[in-house]
């Protein structure tokens, strides 16, 4: 599209470095902006642009496609996007937004969305989120079926990974709840030996799925069919996606590494009641309704962005349409 289709609908440029986690945060925010305002979303891949430091420092924009309509907001996620974001910061009257704690002064952009574990104070231009933004939408109700999902990550800088400990906990769950059906999925970071051991768990009531066999909406569909979900704590994104769904979410137990801000962020989610520790696994498996207190940071962030940057583009928020 070369022209802005509706004068009251904001145009948002989403700047990505192509990394799945960062793109997921932008998709989550963008989808809620579109739901509330009818925003038109346009993607820019920072890897397509060689932005020298002087352009970033001076706010000298590189050449972008001619058919891109002028933006009202430019949002970026990922360190690899920062030079391009800064170079674009004088693009018309657009506001600039960074999703993460940046390495540059916050005064260089108009706003920032930063997870609490990065320990930045909230302000008029900084929104602090619990965990990270994602694309999941909370469920209205849980399935009546006894279906449970287990999401297995892998080694990370934040927890001491232990194949045997994770397998022992998975086997305990299966043994304690033999009348449930289980779906187990690994991830890109799961060690090959662990993937093989997980595959060996397959039984008539246990389905093991390799991440390579999943599609973009697989997790969303699987969560909607689950009454409980268990996840290893090594991935903040994975934990937040599970919690955002509203499905009762438990954390498999791994030792946190001292000083890890991500581990502290996971603990904050548990303290707030969004997820439960392994020691409280009975409450996860017994609950039959979605969480009364919802974690939906993409929606909260979108409303904050609208109020701060797009209010004159849309007279009212449409509501919580999914």
C-alpha positions as CSV (number, residue, x, y, z in Angstrom):
1,X,0.0,0.0,0.0
2,X,1.4,3.4,-0.9
3,X,-1.3,5.6,0.6
4,X,-2.7,5.7,4.1
5,X,-6.1,4.1,3.7
6,X,-8.0,5.8,6.5
7,X,-7.1,9.2,7.9
8,X,-8.1,8.3,11.5
9,X,-6.3,5.0,11.5
10,X,-2.6,5.3,12.6
11,X,0.3,4.0,10.6
12,X,2.8,2.0,12.6
13,X,6.2,0.9,11.3
14,X,7.5,-2.2,13.1
15,X,11.3,-2.5,13.0
16,X,12.6,-6.0,13.5
17,X,16.0,-7.7,13.6
18,X,14.3,-11.0,12.5
19,X,14.9,-12.8,15.8
20,X,11.7,-14.8,16.7
21,X,11.4,-13.4,20.3
22,X,11.7,-9.8,19.2
23,X,9.4,-10.2,16.3
24,X,6.9,-11.8,18.6
25,X,6.9,-8.8,20.9
26,X,6.2,-6.5,18.0
27,X,3.5,-8.7,16.6
28,X,1.8,-8.8,20.0
29,X,1.8,-5.0,20.4
30,X,0.9,-4.4,16.7
31,X,-2.1,-6.8,16.8
32,X,-3.5,-5.0,19.9
33,X,-3.0,-1.6,18.3
34,X,-4.8,-2.8,15.2
35,X,-7.6,-4.3,17.4
36,X,-8.1,-1.0,19.2
37,X,-7.5,1.6,16.5
38,X,-7.5,-0.2,13.1
39,X,-3.8,0.6,12.8
40,X,-2.0,-0.2,9.6
41,X,1.2,-2.2,10.3
42,X,4.3,-2.1,8.1
43,X,7.4,-4.1,8.7
44,X,11.0,-3.0,8.3
45,X,13.8,-5.5,8.6
46,X,16.9,-3.8,10.1
47,X,19.1,-6.4,8.5
48,X,18.2,-4.9,5.1
49,X,19.8,-1.6,6.1
50,X,23.4,-0.8,6.7
51,X,23.1,2.2,9.1
52,X,26.5,3.8,10.0
53,X,26.8,5.2,13.5
54,X,26.7,8.8,12.2
55,X,23.2,8.3,10.8
56,X,22.0,7.0,14.1
57,X,23.5,9.8,16.1
58,X,22.2,12.5,13.7
59,X,18.8,11.0,13.0
60,X,19.6,10.9,9.3
61,X,17.2,8.4,7.8
62,X,18.3,5.9,5.2
63,X,16.2,5.4,2.0
64,X,13.1,3.4,2.8
65,X,10.6,2.0,0.2
66,X,8.7,4.7,-1.5
67,X,5.4,2.9,-1.1
68,X,5.5,3.1,2.7
69,X,3.0,5.6,4.0
70,X,4.3,8.2,6.6
71,X,4.3,6.7,10.0
72,X,2.6,8.0,13.2
73,X,4.7,5.6,15.3
74,X,7.9,3.7,14.8
75,X,8.4,0.8,17.2
76,X,11.5,-1.4,17.4
77,X,12.5,-4.5,19.4
78,X,16.0,-6.0,19.6
79,X,19.5,-4.4,19.9
80,X,20.1,-4.9,16.2
81,X,17.3,-2.5,15.4
82,X,18.6,0.4,17.4
83,X,20.7,2.2,14.8
84,X,17.8,2.1,12.3
85,X,15.3,3.3,14.9
86,X,17.5,6.2,15.9
87,X,18.2,7.1,12.2
88,X,14.4,7.2,11.6
89,X,13.6,9.3,14.7
90,X,13.2,12.5,12.7
91,X,10.9,10.8,10.1
92,X,8.1,13.3,9.8
93,X,6.1,13.7,13.0
94,X,6.4,10.1,14.0
95,X,6.9,9.1,17.6
96,X,9.6,6.5,18.3
97,X,9.3,3.6,20.7
98,X,11.8,1.0,21.8
99,X,10.7,-2.4,23.3
100,X,13.4,-3.3,25.8
101,X,16.0,-1.5,27.9
102,X,18.1,0.2,25.3
103,X,21.9,0.8,25.4
104,X,21.4,4.4,24.4
105,X,19.8,7.2,26.5
106,X,16.1,7.0,26.8
107,X,15.9,10.8,25.9
108,X,16.8,9.8,22.3
109,X,13.4,8.2,21.8
110,X,9.8,9.2,22.7
111,X,9.0,6.1,24.7
112,X,10.0,2.7,25.9
113,X,8.3,-0.5,27.0
114,X,10.6,-2.4,29.4
115,X,10.1,-5.6,31.5
116,X,10.3,-5.2,35.2
117,X,13.3,-7.5,35.5
118,X,15.4,-4.9,33.7
119,X,15.0,-2.7,36.8
120,X,14.2,0.6,35.2
121,X,11.9,3.0,36.9
122,X,8.5,3.8,35.3
123,X,7.9,7.3,34.1
124,X,5.8,9.3,31.8
125,X,7.7,7.8,28.9
126,X,8.5,4.4,30.3
127,X,6.0,1.6,30.7
128,X,7.1,-1.3,32.9
129,X,5.6,-4.7,32.0
130,X,5.5,-8.0,33.9
131,X,7.5,-10.2,31.7
132,X,7.6,-9.7,28.0
133,X,4.9,-8.8,25.5
134,X,3.6,-11.7,23.3
135,X,0.9,-12.5,20.8
136,X,-1.3,-14.7,23.0
137,X,-4.9,-13.7,23.9
138,X,-6.3,-14.9,27.2
139,X,-8.9,-17.6,26.9
140,X,-12.5,-17.0,28.1
141,X,-12.8,-20.5,29.6
142,X,-10.9,-23.7,30.0
143,X,-11.6,-26.9,28.2
144,X,-13.4,-29.6,30.2
145,X,-11.0,-32.2,28.9
146,X,-8.1,-33.5,31.0
147,X,-5.4,-32.3,28.6
148,X,-2.1,-31.0,29.7
149,X,0.8,-29.4,27.8
150,X,4.5,-29.5,28.7
151,X,7.0,-27.0,27.1
152,X,10.6,-27.9,27.4
153,X,13.4,-25.3,26.8
154,X,17.1,-25.8,27.3
155,X,20.3,-24.4,28.7
156,X,20.3,-20.6,29.3
157,X,22.3,-18.0,31.2
158,X,19.6,-17.8,33.9
159,X,19.1,-21.3,35.2
160,X,21.3,-24.4,35.7
161,X,19.9,-26.9,33.2
162,X,19.5,-30.5,34.2
163,X,18.1,-33.1,31.8
164,X,17.6,-35.7,34.6
165,X,15.8,-33.3,36.9
166,X,13.4,-32.2,34.2
167,X,12.6,-35.7,33.1
168,X,12.0,-36.8,36.6
169,X,9.5,-34.1,37.1
170,X,7.7,-34.9,33.8
171,X,7.5,-38.5,34.8
172,X,6.2,-37.6,38.2
173,X,3.4,-35.6,36.6
174,X,2.5,-38.4,34.2
175,X,2.5,-40.9,37.0
176,X,0.4,-38.7,39.4
177,X,-2.2,-37.9,36.7
178,X,-2.5,-41.1,34.6
179,X,-6.0,-40.2,33.4
180,X,-4.8,-37.1,31.7
181,X,-3.6,-36.8,28.1
182,X,-0.2,-35.2,27.8
183,X,1.5,-33.3,24.9
184,X,5.2,-32.6,25.3
185,X,7.1,-30.2,23.0
186,X,10.8,-29.4,22.9
187,X,12.3,-26.2,21.6
188,X,15.3,-24.9,19.6
189,X,17.5,-24.9,22.7
190,X,16.6,-28.4,23.9
191,X,19.8,-30.5,23.8
192,X,19.8,-33.3,21.3
193,X,20.1,-36.0,23.9
194,X,17.2,-34.6,25.8
195,X,15.1,-34.5,22.7
196,X,15.7,-38.2,22.2
197,X,14.8,-39.0,25.8
198,X,11.6,-37.0,25.5
199,X,10.7,-38.8,22.3
200,X,11.0,-42.1,24.2
201,X,8.1,-41.0,26.5
202,X,5.6,-41.3,23.6
203,X,2.7,-43.6,24.6
204,X,-1.0,-43.8,23.6
205,X,-1.8,-41.0,26.1
206,X,1.4,-39.1,25.6
207,X,2.2,-37.2,22.4
208,X,5.7,-35.8,21.9
209,X,6.1,-33.0,19.3
210,X,9.4,-31.6,17.9
211,X,9.4,-27.9,17.6
212,X,10.4,-28.5,14.0
213,X,7.0,-30.1,13.3
214,X,5.0,-27.1,14.7
215,X,3.6,-24.1,12.9
216,X,3.2,-20.5,13.8
217,X,-0.2,-20.9,15.5
218,X,0.6,-24.3,17.1
219,X,1.1,-23.1,20.6
220,X,-2.0,-20.9,20.5
221,X,-4.1,-23.9,19.4
222,X,-2.5,-26.3,21.9
223,X,-3.0,-23.9,24.8
224,X,-6.7,-23.5,23.9
225,X,-7.1,-27.3,24.1
226,X,-5.3,-27.6,27.5
227,X,-6.5,-27.4,31.1
228,X,-2.9,-27.1,32.5
229,X,0.5,-26.2,31.1
230,X,3.9,-26.8,32.5
231,X,7.0,-25.1,31.3
232,X,10.7,-25.0,32.1
233,X,11.6,-21.6,33.6
234,X,14.6,-20.9,31.3
235,X,12.6,-18.9,28.7
236,X,10.8,-15.7,29.8
237,X,9.0,-15.6,26.5
238,X,7.7,-19.2,26.9
239,X,6.6,-18.6,30.5
240,X,4.8,-15.4,29.6
241,X,3.0,-17.0,26.7
242,X,1.7,-19.8,28.9
243,X,0.6,-17.4,31.6
244,X,-1.0,-14.9,29.2
245,X,-3.2,-17.7,27.8
246,X,-5.0,-17.9,31.2
247,X,-4.4,-21.7,31.3
248,X,-3.2,-22.7,34.8
249,X,0.6,-22.6,34.5
250,X,3.2,-24.4,36.5
251,X,7.0,-24.1,36.4
252,X,9.2,-27.1,36.4
253,X,12.0,-26.7,38.9
254,X,15.5,-25.7,38.0
255,X,18.1,-23.8,40.2
256,X,18.2,-20.1,39.3
257,X,21.7,-18.6,38.8
258,X,22.6,-15.9,41.3
259,X,22.0,-12.4,40.0
260,X,19.9,-13.4,37.0
261,X,17.4,-10.6,36.3
262,X,15.4,-13.0,34.2
263,X,15.1,-15.5,37.1
264,X,14.0,-12.6,39.3
265,X,11.4,-11.7,36.7
266,X,10.1,-15.3,36.7
267,X,9.9,-15.1,40.5
268,X,7.9,-11.9,40.3
269,X,5.3,-13.7,38.1
270,X,5.0,-16.5,40.6
271,X,4.7,-14.1,43.5
272,X,1.9,-12.3,41.7
273,X,0.1,-15.6,41.2
274,X,0.4,-15.7,37.4
275,X,2.4,-18.9,37.5
276,X,3.0,-21.6,40.2
277,X,6.1,-23.3,41.4
278,X,6.6,-27.0,41.1
279,X,5.9,-27.4,44.8
280,X,2.4,-26.2,44.2
281,X,1.7,-28.6,41.3
282,X,-1.6,-29.8,42.8
283,X,-3.2,-26.4,42.5
284,X,-2.3,-26.2,38.9
285,X,-3.8,-29.5,38.0
286,X,-6.9,-29.0,40.2
287,X,-8.0,-25.6,38.8
288,X,-10.8,-25.8,36.3
289,X,-11.2,-22.1,35.4
290,X,-9.0,-19.5,33.8
291,X,-7.1,-17.2,36.1
292,X,-9.2,-14.5,37.7
293,X,-6.3,-12.0,37.4
294,X,-5.2,-11.8,33.8
295,X,-1.7,-11.2,32.4
296,X,-2.2,-9.5,29.1
297,X,0.7,-7.1,28.8
298,X,0.4,-6.6,25.0
299,X,-3.1,-5.2,25.5
300,X,-2.0,-3.0,28.4
301,X,1.0,-1.7,26.4
302,X,-1.2,-1.0,23.4
303,X,-3.6,1.2,25.5
304,X,-0.6,3.0,27.0
305,X,0.8,3.7,23.5
306,X,-2.5,4.9,22.2
307,X,-3.0,7.3,25.2
308,X,0.5,8.7,24.9
309,X,1.3,8.7,21.2
310,X,-1.9,8.0,19.1
311,X,-4.7,9.7,21.0
312,X,-5.2,12.4,18.4
313,X,-5.3,9.6,15.7
314,X,-8.2,7.8,17.3
315,X,-10.9,9.4,19.4
316,X,-11.6,6.3,21.5
317,X,-10.3,2.9,22.3
318,X,-12.5,0.2,20.8
319,X,-12.4,-2.2,23.7
320,X,-10.8,-5.5,24.3
321,X,-11.6,-7.1,20.9
322,X,-9.3,-10.0,20.2
